[in-house]
Amino acid sequence: MSTSNIKPLILHAHDTGPNPYKVAIVLTALNLPYTVKLWEFGDAPNGVKGPNFLKINENGRVPALEDPNTDVVSWESGAVIHYLLRVYDKSNKLGPSGKTPGSEPTEQDHVDFNKWEFFLVSSLGPMMGQLNWYRHYNPTKNEDALSRYEAQAYRTFDVLEGQLGKSGGESVLPHGFSAVDAHFYPWVNEYTYSELKLDSYTKIQKWLKVMGKMPAVKEAYERVPKGEKA
């Protein structure tokens, strides 16, 4: 499918949480046309728990993606990104890659791609999310929960730091930028909001700088907040 013939995809988002930015980075890196629709929290007609959005995503959370080219609706960031890679990344620009340019990925390469993606969605992301909740939103202070999730966030950073060492801090997977980096960046980049320190994470610091300079990342962070309000 030629990109010139593609109708704009619709990314449903809000501009505060990390997950919609993951999808925006992938859409931008694949040069796909897309528009952004911004939803509020709550159950109002323009809210993610309201009747209008629940017709798109029964779980009432962003991101969700509508594709008028295929009539496919996807939600959950991992599922959305997998859809985009299957349908629009025929040259495997962002998917699992072999050890040398142009080489076919091995089964280990596929597993490595999936395991780091799932590590983000099952461990680092949820720990950061819970840390942010108890740090900023929980109505009563709970120091035990806060301490637990801060420790778990740092534990996942320890794991990521070790993995980034394989690429010298250039990318999560050692063969260059992929959709896995798009998964991680919006969450790790919230470390200041989470009140975490990166003094002992030199590879993460370098990787954040590398990612922050990428055109696809910069454009995604410019476009999402400027989306049309639902």
ABEGO torsion letter per residue (X at the ends): XBAAABBBBBBBBBAABAAAAAAAAAAAAAGBBBBBBBBBBEABAABAABAAAAAABAAGBOBBBBBAAAGBBBBEAAAAAAAAAAAABAAGAABBBBABBGBBBBAAAAAAAAAAAAAAAAAAAAAAAAAAAAAAABABBBAAAAAAAAAAAAAAAAAAAAAAAAAGGABABAAEBBAAAAAAAAAAAAAAAAGBBAAABAAAAAAAAAAAABAAAAAAAAAAAABBBX
